[in-house]
Amino acid sequence: MNDQALMEKSREPFLIQRIRAGERSHFHELIRPYERRAFLIAYSVLRNQADAEDAVQQAMLKIFLHLEQLAEADKFAQWAMRVVENEAKMYKRKRHQHLYQSVDEEQEKEGQTKHFRPKQFADWRDLPNEILEQQEVRAAIIESLASLPEIYREIFVLRDMEHLNIAETAEVLGISVPMVKTRLHRARLMMREALSPIFAKPKVSIWERWKGVNPWFAAKR
């Protein structure tokens, strides 16, 4: 957490106190640092930008209206993001998408975690930033993320995109720390395999390197 984030975090109890006292204008200042995180959480559930924005708006209203229910001011971030996640899931249920729930999700909830065997490819997370910034790569990451089952997608967003720690992620999602670690590991493996066609770096043998080249000419180099 950088210095600016620490300063904003330290101001939260004060802002919450002022909002509860009737100074509603402070609410945007309180929620502003979490707007991007809130959208990503909602998007990880709904996989649709417009729906995610609607869900976040409804969640922000609920956060504002129920701020009095927050028992610990220093837990605002976890509490607020839990509200966002719940609102997104309610929005999804209204669209009846739960009828198409992933088999992987059902198996894990029943304690029958399916074993996942990834292929061995270069790890996409080790690529330089300039490669990750390419439009084609960004689009591939978004598409691959959208293909993950929800329980893995939300873990990936919170840990690898928003950089919440294990404990914060567990609190936001209402699951145990070991479950966070298990799901995160599997989410990373699934993302790695989904992105393998773009990020795989096959090694070229020395014979392939000199294929079609005059060996005598090459020897003179």
Buried (B, 14 or more C-beta within 10 A) or exposed (E): EEEEEEEBBEBBEEBBEBBEEEEEEBBEBBBEBBEEBBBBBBBBBBBBEEBBBBBBEBBBEBBBEEBEEBEEBEBBBBBBBBBBBBBBBEBBEEEEBEEEEEEBBEEBEEEEEEEEEBEEBBEBEEBEEEEEEEEEBEEBBEEBBEEBBBBBBBBBBBBBBBEBEBEBBBBBBEBEEEBBBBBBEBBBBBBBBBBBEBBEEEEEEEEEEEEEEEEEEEEEE
